[in-house]
Amino acid sequence: MFRLEMIKASAVNQIKSGIHKILTRKFNDVFPNDIYASILIKPNLNSNMNALTGNTTDLRLCAAVVEFLKERGYRNIMIGEGTNSGFYRNQISVIERLRVDRLAKFYGISVKDLNYSDPVRIEFEDGVKAGVAKECIEADLFINMPKLKTHFEMGMSVCLKNLMGCLVGQENKKKTHQALAANILNINKKIKPHLHIVDAIISMEGLGPTRGKPIHTDTIFLGTDPYLIDLICAKFASFDDKNIGTLVEAHRREIIGHQYYNFVNEFNLESSFHFEPPQPGKIAGFIHSPKRQKYFLAMRNTKFFNFLCSTEIGGQLLFKTGLRQDVFIEDEMEVSGFSVNREKCSNCTKCQDYCPVDMKLPDQLEKVDNHCIECLYCFMVCPDKAIEVKGKLGFVSEQLKQYDSLVRKIT
């Protein structure tokens, strides 16, 4: 029997109350009886892009799940993610940049970059072996928490695609691209999360997974079958599942069939959206064509090409041509606090709606030891631009060039 639930939520109190209610009433049997059971929460942290850009899993949703687990008395909770191999290669900690480590510290749980985990070998296409983090195999409860976003290669990234972050290190992630859709399903064949919670609060349309546009969709999907949820999300975004690589491969393998489509067709979404599809530039589109991609991959895996990718000039060239979506900026954010310009502030309290740790904003923001995790959500959503950062924004400055006005407009 299919299990799928949907929450409509935007503000942090709606997210937390909705998660508590649905998990208690609809998924109570998923949770272990042993309070010392190992629990792994795996968000999408593939880039250092703030969640409000539509790129990564919202910390408010992570906080809601952690609070639910803590209320149940669980003692062994970990947030884990094997972030984008480019950040790993450049020794940039996405977990720290997104303040996931501070969120974990606030709740007294652990956090780990799965790129540094002990690998368990699994089968890929053509006899290739790849290593996935043992935590993903051994967890007593694995909660997969993807972001709903477009993907210029697969069409869409949700539950199935999110398990790529279980792969250990750059070398294992590179192996997926030899047959991307098939190998994503091979990961899902070995790793079976017990619960999927999709962040479609602020999704991404257009040229995802990193260069698209945020779209406020105010929804959370919960379920136990990743294929069903990905199909529902395709319907939610008004995408034809025949254009989504992972679902095409799942249909070819006869994993999804009439029962799935009948359920999806009858499921009441209440509302749906028309996401702008991911349209790569001419160069990226030419190279990533199925007819030519294998030749590009052969070149991509050479030592010279890897060296070129590691240089600043090479990285900029790849980004401008659309062959790379991320910019790896070394300049860290250094924040010593925040101030509130009272002349600008209209006391709309939107900032409070976006705080993962329930600070009483804006008043509490300027107090000492206010348990702020510096996620910048309040700063990014303030319609009056009344919240100001003390210190330097570092890598965030580049994000603001593209997303500052967009985020303030849709939130």
C-alpha positions as CSV (number, residue, x, y, z in Angstrom):
1,M,0.0,0.0,0.0
2,F,1.3,3.4,-0.9
3,R,1.9,5.9,1.8
4,L,2.1,9.6,0.9
5,E,1.3,12.7,2.9
6,M,1.5,16.4,2.1
7,I,1.9,19.4,4.4
8,K,1.2,23.0,3.3
9,A,3.5,25.2,5.2
10,S,5.6,28.4,4.9
11,A,6.5,29.8,8.3
12,V,8.6,28.0,10.8
13,N,5.7,27.4,13.3
14,Q,3.7,25.8,10.5
15,I,6.6,23.6,9.4
16,K,7.3,22.3,12.9
17,S,3.7,21.8,13.9
18,G,2.9,20.1,10.6
19,I,5.8,17.7,10.8
20,H,5.0,16.8,14.4
21,K,1.3,16.1,13.6
22,I,1.9,14.0,10.4
23,L,4.8,12.0,11.8
24,T,2.8,11.1,14.9
25,R,-0.4,10.3,13.1
26,K,0.8,8.7,9.9
27,F,4.3,7.4,10.3
28,N,4.5,6.4,13.9
29,D,5.4,2.8,13.0
30,V,8.6,3.9,11.1
31,F,10.3,5.0,14.3
32,P,12.4,2.5,16.3
33,N,11.5,1.6,19.9
34,D,15.1,1.8,21.0
35,I,16.0,5.3,22.0
36,Y,19.7,4.4,21.3
37,A,18.9,3.4,17.7
38,S,21.2,5.1,15.2
39,I,19.3,7.7,13.2
40,L,20.7,9.4,10.1
41,I,19.2,12.5,8.6
42,K,20.4,13.1,5.0
43,P,19.5,16.6,3.7
44,N,20.5,17.9,0.3
45,L,23.6,20.1,0.8
46,N,25.2,19.7,-2.6
47,S,26.3,23.3,-2.7
48,N,27.0,26.2,-0.3
49,M,23.9,28.0,-1.6
50,N,21.5,29.2,1.0
51,A,18.3,27.1,1.2
52,L,16.2,30.2,0.3
53,T,17.7,30.2,-3.2
54,G,16.0,26.9,-3.7
55,N,19.2,24.9,-3.8
56,T,19.6,23.1,-0.4
57,T,17.3,21.6,2.3
58,D,15.7,24.2,4.5
59,L,17.2,24.3,8.0
60,R,13.7,24.9,9.4
61,L,12.6,21.6,8.1
62,C,15.7,19.9,9.5
63,A,15.1,21.5,12.8
64,A,11.5,20.3,12.8
65,V,12.5,16.7,12.3
66,V,15.3,16.9,14.9
67,E,12.9,18.4,17.5
68,F,10.4,15.6,16.8
69,L,13.2,13.0,17.3
70,K,14.5,14.7,20.5
71,E,11.0,14.8,22.0
72,R,10.8,11.1,21.5
73,G,14.0,10.7,23.5
74,Y,16.4,9.5,20.8
75,R,20.0,9.8,21.8
76,N,21.9,8.9,18.6
77,I,21.0,11.3,15.9
78,M,23.3,12.4,13.1
79,I,23.0,14.7,10.2
80,G,25.1,13.4,7.3
81,E,25.8,14.5,3.7
82,G,28.5,13.9,1.2
83,T,28.6,17.3,-0.4
84,N,29.4,18.1,-4.0
85,S,32.8,16.7,-5.1
86,G,34.0,20.1,-6.3
87,F,33.6,21.6,-2.8
88,Y,35.2,18.4,-1.4
89,R,38.1,18.7,-3.9
90,N,38.6,22.4,-2.9
91,Q,38.4,21.5,0.8
92,I,35.4,23.8,1.3
93,S,33.1,22.6,4.1
94,V,29.5,23.1,2.9
95,I,28.2,21.8,6.2
96,E,30.0,24.7,8.0
97,R,29.1,27.3,5.4
98,L,25.4,26.5,5.6
99,R,25.7,26.4,9.4
100,V,24.4,22.9,9.6
101,D,27.2,22.2,12.2
102,R,25.8,25.0,14.4
103,L,22.3,23.7,14.0
104,A,23.5,20.3,15.1
105,K,25.4,21.8,18.1
106,F,22.2,23.7,19.1
107,Y,20.3,20.5,19.3
108,G,23.1,18.4,20.8
109,I,23.4,16.0,17.9
110,S,26.3,15.0,15.6
111,V,27.0,15.9,12.0
112,K,29.3,14.3,9.5
113,D,30.6,14.9,6.0
114,L,30.0,11.5,4.4
115,N,32.8,12.1,1.9
116,Y,35.1,11.0,4.8
117,S,33.2,7.9,5.8
118,D,34.3,4.3,5.5
119,P,33.0,3.0,2.2
120,V,30.8,0.0,1.5
121,R,31.2,-1.3,-2.1
122,I,28.1,-1.5,-4.3
123,E,27.6,-2.4,-7.9
124,F,27.4,0.2,-10.7
125,E,26.8,-0.4,-14.4
126,D,29.4,-2.4,-16.4
127,G,30.8,-4.1,-13.4
128,V,32.1,-0.8,-11.8
129,K,32.3,-0.8,-8.0
130,A,31.5,2.4,-6.0
131,G,31.7,3.2,-2.3
132,V,28.8,4.5,-0.3
133,A,29.1,5.7,3.3
134,K,28.6,2.8,5.8
135,E,26.3,5.1,7.9
136,C,23.8,5.0,5.1
137,I,23.8,1.2,5.1
138,E,23.9,0.6,8.9
139,A,21.5,3.3,10.2
140,D,18.5,1.9,12.1
141,L,16.5,4.8,10.8
142,F,17.5,6.7,7.6
143,I,15.5,9.8,6.8
144,N,16.1,11.2,3.3
145,M,15.4,14.9,3.1
146,P,15.9,16.1,-0.5
147,K,15.1,19.5,-2.0
148,L,12.7,19.7,-4.9
149,K,14.6,21.3,-7.8
150,T,15.2,21.0,-11.5
151,H,18.4,19.3,-12.8
152,F,19.9,20.1,-16.2
153,E,21.0,16.4,-16.7
154,M,18.2,14.4,-15.1
155,G,15.4,16.9,-15.5
156,M,14.5,16.9,-11.8
157,S,16.2,16.1,-8.5
158,V,14.2,14.7,-5.6
159,C,14.4,11.5,-3.5
160,L,16.2,9.2,-5.9
161,K,18.9,11.7,-7.0
162,N,19.5,12.9,-3.4
163,L,21.2,9.5,-2.5
164,M,24.2,10.5,-4.7
165,G,25.3,12.3,-1.5
166,C,25.8,8.9,0.1
167,L,28.8,8.3,-2.1
168,V,32.2,8.7,-0.5
169,G,34.5,11.3,-2.0
170,Q,35.1,12.6,-5.5
171,E,36.3,9.4,-7.2
172,N,33.1,7.5,-6.3
173,K,30.8,10.4,-7.4
174,K,32.6,10.6,-10.7
175,K,31.7,7.0,-11.4
176,T,28.0,7.8,-11.5
177,H,28.3,9.9,-14.6
178,Q,29.3,6.9,-16.8
179,A,25.6,6.0,-16.7
180,L,24.0,8.6,-14.5
181,A,20.3,7.6,-14.3
182,A,21.1,3.9,-14.1
183,N,23.7,4.4,-11.3
184,I,21.4,6.6,-9.3
185,L,18.9,3.7,-9.3
186,N,21.7,1.3,-8.4
187,I,22.4,3.4,-5.3
188,N,18.7,3.3,-4.4
189,K,18.7,-0.5,-4.9
190,K,21.3,-0.8,-2.1
191,I,20.4,2.1,0.2
192,K,16.8,2.0,1.4
193,P,15.8,5.1,3.5
194,H,12.9,4.3,5.8
195,L,11.3,7.7,5.3
196,H,11.5,10.5,2.7
197,I,10.7,14.1,3.6
198,V,10.8,16.5,0.6
199,D,11.5,20.2,1.1
200,A,9.3,21.9,-1.5
201,I,8.8,24.9,0.7
202,I,11.0,27.0,-1.6
203,S,11.9,24.9,-4.6
204,M,14.0,25.6,-7.7
205,E,13.0,25.9,-11.3
206,G,15.0,26.7,-14.4
207,L,18.6,25.7,-14.8
208,G,19.0,23.7,-11.6
209,P,20.4,22.2,-9.5
210,T,22.5,25.3,-8.7
211,R,21.8,28.1,-11.3
212,G,18.0,28.1,-11.3
213,K,15.5,30.4,-9.7
214,P,13.7,30.0,-6.4
215,I,9.9,29.4,-6.5
216,H,7.8,29.6,-3.3
217,T,5.8,26.3,-3.4
218,D,4.9,26.1,0.4
219,T,4.8,22.3,0.5
220,I,6.4,19.3,2.2
221,F,5.9,15.7,0.9
222,L,6.4,12.7,3.1
223,G,6.4,9.0,2.2
224,T,8.2,5.7,2.1
225,D,8.5,5.0,-1.6
226,P,11.0,7.3,-3.4
227,Y,9.7,6.4,-6.9
228,L,6.2,7.4,-6.0
229,I,7.3,10.6,-4.4
230,D,9.4,11.6,-7.4
231,L,6.4,10.9,-9.7
232,I,4.2,13.1,-7.5
233,C,6.8,15.8,-7.5
234,A,6.9,15.7,-11.3
235,K,3.1,16.2,-11.4
236,F,3.5,19.0,-8.8
237,A,6.0,20.8,-11.1
238,S,3.9,20.0,-14.2
239,F,6.8,18.0,-15.7
240,D,6.4,15.0,-17.9
241,D,8.0,12.0,-16.2
242,K,9.2,10.8,-19.6
243,N,11.7,13.7,-19.5
244,I,13.1,12.8,-16.1
245,G,16.0,10.4,-16.5
246,T,15.7,8.5,-13.2
247,L,12.0,7.8,-13.8
248,V,12.6,6.8,-17.4
249,E,15.1,4.3,-16.1
250,A,12.8,3.1,-13.3
251,H,10.0,2.5,-15.9
252,R,12.5,0.6,-18.1
253,R,13.4,-1.6,-15.2
254,E,9.7,-2.1,-14.5
255,I,10.0,-0.7,-11.0
256,I,7.1,1.7,-11.6
257,G,3.9,0.6,-13.4
258,H,0.2,1.1,-13.6
259,Q,-0.4,1.1,-9.9
260,Y,2.0,4.0,-9.5
261,Y,0.4,6.1,-12.3
262,N,-3.1,5.4,-11.1
263,F,-2.2,6.6,-7.6
264,V,-0.5,9.7,-8.9
265,N,-3.4,10.5,-11.2
266,E,-5.9,10.2,-8.3
267,F,-3.8,12.0,-5.7
268,N,-5.2,15.5,-4.9
269,L,-2.3,17.9,-4.8
270,E,-4.6,20.9,-4.0
271,S,-2.3,23.1,-6.1
272,S,0.4,22.5,-8.7
273,F,3.0,24.7,-10.4
274,H,4.4,25.1,-13.8
275,F,8.2,25.0,-13.2
276,E,10.4,26.5,-15.9
277,P,12.3,23.5,-17.3
278,P,16.1,23.3,-17.1
279,Q,17.5,24.6,-20.4
280,P,21.3,24.4,-20.5
281,G,23.3,26.7,-22.7
282,K,24.3,25.8,-26.2
283,I,27.8,24.5,-25.3
284,A,26.6,22.5,-22.2
285,G,23.6,21.2,-24.2
286,F,25.8,20.0,-27.1
287,I,28.3,18.2,-24.8
288,H,25.7,16.6,-22.5
289,S,23.8,15.1,-25.5
290,P,23.7,11.3,-24.9
291,K,25.5,10.9,-28.3
292,R,28.5,12.9,-27.2
293,Q,28.6,12.7,-23.4
294,K,30.7,9.5,-23.2
295,Y,33.5,11.3,-25.1
296,F,33.3,14.2,-22.7
297,L,33.4,11.9,-19.7
298,A,36.5,10.1,-21.0
299,M,38.2,13.5,-21.3
300,R,36.8,14.7,-17.9
301,N,38.4,11.8,-16.1
302,T,42.0,12.5,-17.3
303,K,44.6,14.0,-15.0
304,F,45.0,17.1,-17.2
305,F,41.3,17.9,-17.1
306,N,41.2,17.5,-13.4
307,F,44.2,19.8,-13.1
308,L,42.4,22.3,-15.3
309,C,39.3,22.1,-13.2
310,S,41.3,22.9,-10.1
311,T,42.7,26.2,-11.5
312,E,40.8,29.5,-11.2
313,I,40.9,30.2,-14.9
314,G,39.7,26.7,-15.8
315,G,36.9,26.9,-13.2
316,Q,35.7,30.2,-14.5
317,L,35.7,28.9,-18.1
318,L,33.7,25.8,-17.1
319,F,31.2,28.0,-15.2
320,K,30.7,30.5,-18.1
321,T,30.1,27.7,-20.6
322,G,27.6,26.0,-18.3
323,L,29.7,22.9,-17.9
324,R,30.0,23.6,-14.2
325,Q,27.2,25.1,-12.1
326,D,29.1,26.0,-9.0
327,V,31.6,28.7,-8.2
328,F,34.2,27.6,-5.6
329,I,35.0,30.8,-3.7
330,E,37.5,30.4,-0.9
331,D,36.6,33.5,0.9
332,E,34.7,32.5,4.1
333,M,31.9,34.3,5.8
334,E,33.0,36.0,9.1
335,V,30.0,37.2,11.1
336,S,30.4,38.8,14.5
337,G,26.7,39.6,14.9
338,F,23.8,41.5,13.5
339,S,22.2,44.9,13.9
340,V,18.7,46.1,13.3
341,N,18.1,49.5,11.7
342,R,15.0,50.6,13.6
343,E,14.3,53.4,11.2
344,K,13.9,50.9,8.3
345,C,12.3,48.1,10.3
346,S,8.5,47.9,9.8
347,N,8.1,45.2,12.5
348,C,6.5,42.8,10.0
349,T,8.2,39.8,11.9
350,K,8.8,38.0,8.6
351,C,12.3,37.4,10.0
352,Q,10.8,35.3,12.9
353,D,8.9,33.1,10.4
354,Y,12.3,32.0,8.9
355,C,14.4,31.4,12.0
356,P,15.2,27.7,12.3
357,V,15.8,28.0,16.1
358,D,12.7,30.1,17.0
359,M,14.5,33.3,18.0
360,K,12.1,36.2,18.9
361,L,13.0,38.4,16.1
362,P,14.0,41.1,15.4
363,D,14.4,42.0,19.1
364,Q,16.5,39.0,20.2
365,L,18.9,39.4,17.3
366,E,21.0,42.1,19.0
367,K,21.2,40.4,22.4
368,V,24.4,38.7,23.6
369,D,24.3,34.8,23.7
370,N,21.0,34.7,21.7
371,H,21.7,31.2,20.3
372,C,21.7,32.6,16.7
373,I,23.3,30.0,14.3
374,E,24.1,32.7,11.7
375,C,22.1,31.0,8.8
376,L,21.3,34.4,7.4
377,Y,17.7,33.5,6.7
378,C,16.4,36.6,8.5
379,F,18.9,38.8,6.7
380,M,17.9,37.5,3.3
381,V,14.1,37.7,3.7
382,C,13.8,41.2,5.4
383,P,11.7,43.3,3.0
384,D,13.0,46.5,4.5
385,K,16.7,45.5,4.4
386,A,16.7,46.5,8.1
387,I,18.9,43.6,9.3
388,E,22.6,44.2,8.8
389,V,25.5,41.9,9.1
390,K,28.5,42.8,11.3
391,G,31.6,41.4,9.6
392,K,32.1,40.1,6.0
393,L,29.8,38.0,3.9
394,G,32.6,36.3,2.0
395,F,31.3,33.7,-0.5
396,V,27.7,34.8,0.2
397,S,28.4,38.1,-1.6
398,E,28.4,36.2,-4.9
399,Q,25.1,34.6,-4.1
400,L,23.5,37.9,-3.3
401,K,24.4,39.3,-6.7
402,Q,22.1,36.7,-8.3
403,Y,19.5,36.0,-5.6
404,D,19.1,39.0,-3.2
405,S,16.2,40.6,-4.9
406,L,14.7,37.3,-6.0
407,V,14.6,35.9,-2.4
408,R,13.1,39.0,-0.9
409,K,10.5,39.1,-3.6
410,I,9.2,35.5,-3.2
411,T,9.4,35.2,0.6
